[in-house]
Amino acid sequence: MPEGQFTESLVAQLMEKVMKEKQSPEQEAMQPGFEAVTGKGGIKVIDGSSVKFGRFDGAQPHCVGLTDLVTDQDGSSMAAGFMQWENAFFPWTLNYDEIDMVLEGELHVRHQGETLVAKAGDVMFIPKGSSIEFGTPSTVRFLYVAWPANWQSL
């Protein structure tokens, strides 16, 4: 390319390429992402097969995948996303209302001395203020819907 022909777009593309190459395979595998189309009026369709999971830091040391699909940045008062993990239990206190629909496996929620189990196709509601233990003895993948949309900052 002749001198002086660097465009802002070309520089941005080169920077993105360098940043991707600097990431380790493990870091790259834990970057959330998905393909979506947003139509007129803000209607959004997410290609579920394109979802790449990020890491949910609230479940350390377990490797729990989480990807937010709908957030307040979409102009929504609710949030939605996918979570998945294997053979792990971790404590969590919800400062928001949450509905979970299990897509694969089993979701176990321990609360006040009992364990409720939701399997593929089941829907679970967890009210705001619940101190629970999320888990599965096998694998689980579910869609969550939370209100309000900024649940992670509460």
C-alpha positions, 0 to 999 in steps of 0.5 A, spaced: 500 500 500 502 506 498 505 511 503 499 515 506 494 510 504 492 507 511 485 508 513 482 508 520 478 502 518 485 498 516 488 500 522 482 498 526 482 491 522 490 490 524 489 492 531 483 486 532 488 481 528 494 483 533 489 482 539 486 475 537 493 473 535 496 475 542 490 471 546 492 464 548 487 458 546 484 458 553 482 465 553 480 465 546 475 459 547 472 463 553 470 469 549 463 470 549 459 471 543 454 470 538 451 472 531 444 476 531 440 480 527 436 486 529 430 488 525 426 494 525 423 496 532 429 493 536 426 486 534 432 481 535 434 474 533 440 470 536 442 464 532 443 459 538 448 455 535 453 460 534 453 462 541 460 462 544 460 462 552 464 466 556 466 465 563 462 466 569 467 469 575 461 468 580 462 461 580 470 460 581 474 456 581 469 452 577 468 453 570 461 456 568 460 458 561 455 464 561 453 469 555 448 475 555 444 475 549 439 480 551 441 486 556 439 493 557 444 495 551 438 492 547 433 497 550 430 491 554 428 492 562 430 484 562 436 480 561 437 473 557 442 469 556 445 462 556 449 458 562 452 451 562 457 447 566 459 440 568 459 437 575 459 443 580 455 446 585 456 453 587 453 458 592 449 464 589 445 470 592 440 473 587 438 480 588 433 480 582 428 475 579 430 469 575 426 464 570 431 458 568 429 454 562 433 447 562 435 446 555 439 440 556 441 436 562 439 437 570 439 444 574 439 443 581 437 448 586 439 447 593 435 452 598 433 452 605 434 444 606 431 442 600 433 441 592 429 442 586 431 439 580 429 441 573 430 437 567 430 439 559 424 442 558 422 444 565 422 452 567 424 454 574 423 461 577 427 463 583 425 470 586 429 476 588 433 475 595 434 467 594 440 465 597 441 458 593 446 453 591 446 452 583 449 446 581 449 439 577 452 432 578 452 431 570 451 437 565 446 443 564 445 448 559 439 453 560 436 459 558 435 465 563 431 471 564 433 476 569 429 482 571 432 487 572 436 487 566 442 490 570 442 484 574 450 483 574 451 490 577 446 489 583 
